[in-house]
Amino acid sequence: MKTTRRQILPLLAAGAGLGMPGIAWAADAYPARPVRIIAPFPPGGAVDAVARKIAQKLTEQVGQQFFVENKTGATGTIGMAEAARAAPDGLTLLAIDSTYSMVPYVFRRLAWDHANGFSAITDSARGRTVLVVRANLPLRTYQDFIEHARQNPEKLTYGSGGIGSVLHFYAEGLQQAAGVKFFHVPYRGAGDAMIGMLSGQVDFAVAPTAATIEHVRGGTMRALAVTGTTRSTYLPDVPTFGEVGQPQFSPVYWTGLAAPARTPQEVIDRLRTEVVRAMDAPDMKEFLASQVAEPGGVSSDDFATLIREETERWRVVAAQAHIEQQ
């Protein structure tokens, strides 16, 4: 079956949905029942927090309940696989983030077709990535940091949420772009990695701004460079990677929504329209600002393109890093 540009994720074993009768939808009739949004990560993280706010707004706008259900484990792939197996009727959605573009290089086999199992709806939020070092490290600038790394290969240590996690891929991407070698210290989660840095167990992290900004403002971490073509309004004194001579390092942390492949296009379009409407609400803008994020809302095609491009970006990083698949 020919796939469309909007189809970008995993799916269906043994004919699930192949014999399903056609679903006739009127855009104004959707949804007829409550809509479940699977968040494949634990409560409290960025994916969960943004999905819950969106669920609240969609419930208000559409007049039908949208609710978040956490299905966690195996770097998010348990929840992703469950969403991929769901009926393509728009009543089960998946909240995803940058991790989705990395999981093919963490696991030898996935329980769904990563490229074609989902239809992209839209991104919901985007945030900058920042290089931070512990404040008592005598490295004041990005140039100091890279020069120290060059003179002392594998002496600068970084923490991550584990092998194959977002923080692992980000730091691997930076060392490949800069031509240096760091030493990886995996923790059980990104929160533990931040604690490890604050306690002096590791030297630095490359992480979403939201995970570090309070520590930077509090003086326990020092930000040396941030992604983006212009400086961040949240960290106006921190240069961009382009300004410090590393423009090729430009990962953006994103979250978004997807639906099982073959979900009717009119449902995808209705959902994207409602998410864009939600993004314009003052309380949503205030919420995203509290998350140090910018609102999403790109077209389904553009979101599908983002995921494909990110998946290719991290394929190259994983190959050079020789990340061992589980």
TARARA-V681498 format. One record per residue. N is the residue number from 1. OMEGA is omega in degrees with one decimal (999 if undefined). D_CENTER is the distance of its C-alpha to the mean C-alpha in whole Angstrom. Layout:
N OMEGA D_CENTER
N OMEGA D_CENTER
//
This chain:
1 179.6 29
2 179.0 27
3 177.5 24
4 178.8 23
5 -176.0 20
6 -177.4 18
7 -172.2 18
8 -175.1 15
9 -169.5 15
10 166.4 17
11 -145.5 20
12 172.0 23
13 165.2 26
14 167.8 29
15 179.7 30
16 178.6 28
17 -175.3 28
18 -179.8 30
19 -177.4 34
20 177.7 32
21 -179.8 34
22 180.0 33
23 179.3 31
24 -177.0 33
25 164.1 31
26 -173.7 32
27 -177.4 29
28 178.8 31
29 -178.8 31
30 -4.9 28
31 -179.5 27
32 -178.8 30
33 177.3 28
34 -177.3 25
35 178.8 22
36 173.1 20
37 178.6 16
38 172.3 15
39 -172.6 12
40 179.2 12
41 -175.2 11
42 175.2 14
43 174.9 15
44 179.0 15
45 -175.6 11
46 -178.6 9
47 -179.1 8
48 -175.6 11
49 -178.8 13
50 -179.9 11
51 -179.2 12
52 178.0 16
53 177.9 16
54 178.7 16
55 178.0 18
56 -177.8 21
57 -180.0 21
58 176.3 21
59 179.5 24
60 -173.4 26
61 -171.7 25
62 -179.1 26
63 174.5 28
64 -174.0 27
65 167.1 25
66 -177.9 21
67 -177.9 20
68 175.9 17
69 -179.4 18
70 175.1 16
71 -167.0 16
72 173.2 15
73 174.7 16
74 177.9 15
75 175.9 12
76 -172.2 11
77 176.7 13
78 178.1 16
79 178.6 15
80 -179.5 13
81 179.0 17
82 178.3 18
83 -179.5 17
84 -179.0 18
85 -175.7 21
86 177.1 22
87 -179.2 24
88 -175.9 23
89 178.9 25
90 -178.3 22
91 171.0 22
92 178.6 19
93 178.3 16
94 171.3 12
95 -176.9 10
96 174.2 6
97 -177.3 3
98 179.4 3
99 -176.4 5
100 -177.8 7
101 -178.1 8
102 -171.4 9
103 177.4 11
104 -177.1 14
105 177.1 15
106 -176.6 15
107 178.3 17
108 -179.0 21
109 173.4 21
110 -175.7 18
111 177.5 20
112 178.1 19
113 -173.4 19
114 -174.6 15
115 -169.4 16
116 -173.0 19
117 -179.3 18
118 168.8 16
119 178.7 17
120 173.8 14
121 175.3 15
122 170.7 13
123 -178.6 10
124 179.5 10
125 175.5 9
126 -179.9 8
127 179.4 9
128 172.8 11
129 -173.8 11
130 172.1 14
131 178.5 17
132 174.1 19
133 176.9 22
134 -168.8 24
135 -178.8 27
136 174.7 30
137 -174.7 29
138 177.8 31
139 -170.6 29
140 -175.6 29
141 176.3 27
142 179.2 25
143 176.0 28
144 -176.8 29
145 -177.2 26
146 179.0 26
147 177.2 30
148 179.9 30
149 179.5 28
150 -178.2 30
151 -176.4 33
152 -176.7 32
153 176.8 29
154 176.4 27
155 175.8 29
156 -175.3 26
157 176.1 23
158 178.3 20
159 176.4 18
160 176.6 15
161 179.2 14
162 179.2 15
163 -179.5 16
164 179.0 13
165 179.7 11
166 -178.2 8
167 176.6 11
168 -179.8 13
169 -179.7 12
170 -178.3 12
171 176.1 15
172 178.3 16
173 179.5 15
174 -177.5 17
175 175.9 20
176 179.0 21
177 -176.4 20
178 180.0 23
179 179.0 25
180 179.3 25
181 175.5 25
182 175.6 23
183 -174.2 24
184 174.4 21
185 -178.4 21
186 174.9 19
187 -178.8 19
188 178.8 18
189 -178.5 15
190 177.8 13
191 177.6 16
192 178.2 18
193 177.5 17
194 177.0 18
195 178.0 21
196 177.9 22
197 -179.5 22
198 -179.2 24
199 177.2 26
200 179.3 27
201 177.3 26
202 -172.1 24
203 -172.3 24
204 174.1 20
205 170.3 17
206 -165.5 14
207 172.6 11
208 -178.0 9
209 -176.9 13
210 -177.5 12
211 -171.7 13
212 -166.2 16
213 179.9 18
214 177.1 20
215 177.0 21
216 179.4 22
217 -179.5 24
218 175.8 26
219 179.6 27
220 173.3 25
221 178.0 23
222 178.5 23
223 -176.3 21
224 179.2 22
225 -177.7 20
226 178.2 17
227 -179.6 15
228 179.8 16
229 175.5 19
230 -179.9 21
231 179.6 21
232 175.7 19
233 179.3 21
234 179.2 20
235 -171.9 21
236 -179.2 23
237 -177.1 25
238 -178.9 23
239 173.9 23
240 176.1 20
241 175.4 20
242 -179.5 22
243 -178.0 25
244 174.3 25
245 -179.4 25
246 -173.5 22
247 -178.1 21
248 177.1 19
249 -171.2 16
250 179.8 14
251 176.1 10
252 176.2 8
253 -177.0 5
254 170.1 4
255 -179.2 5
256 -179.1 8
257 175.3 11
258 178.7 13
259 176.8 16
260 178.2 18
261 -179.8 20
262 168.1 23
263 -176.7 22
264 -175.9 25
265 179.9 24
266 176.0 26
267 176.3 23
268 -178.2 20
269 179.2 22
270 -179.3 23
271 179.9 20
272 178.0 18
273 -178.7 21
274 177.4 21
275 177.8 17
276 177.0 19
277 179.1 22
278 -178.3 20
279 -178.8 18
280 -177.2 21
281 -179.0 23
282 -178.3 24
283 176.0 22
284 178.0 19
285 178.0 19
286 178.9 20
287 -178.7 18
288 176.1 15
289 177.7 17
290 177.5 17
291 -178.4 13
292 -176.9 14
293 176.0 12
294 -178.0 13
295 175.6 14
296 179.2 12
297 179.7 15
298 178.5 15
299 178.4 17
300 177.9 16
301 -178.7 18
302 177.7 16
303 175.7 12
304 178.4 14
305 177.8 15
306 -177.7 11
307 178.0 10
308 -178.9 13
309 178.2 13
310 178.7 10
311 177.5 11
312 178.5 15
313 -175.0 14
314 172.3 12
315 -180.0 16
316 179.6 18
317 -178.0 16
318 -179.8 17
319 180.0 20
320 -179.1 21
321 -177.8 20
322 177.4 22
323 -177.3 19
324 -179.5 21
325 179.9 20
326 999 20
//
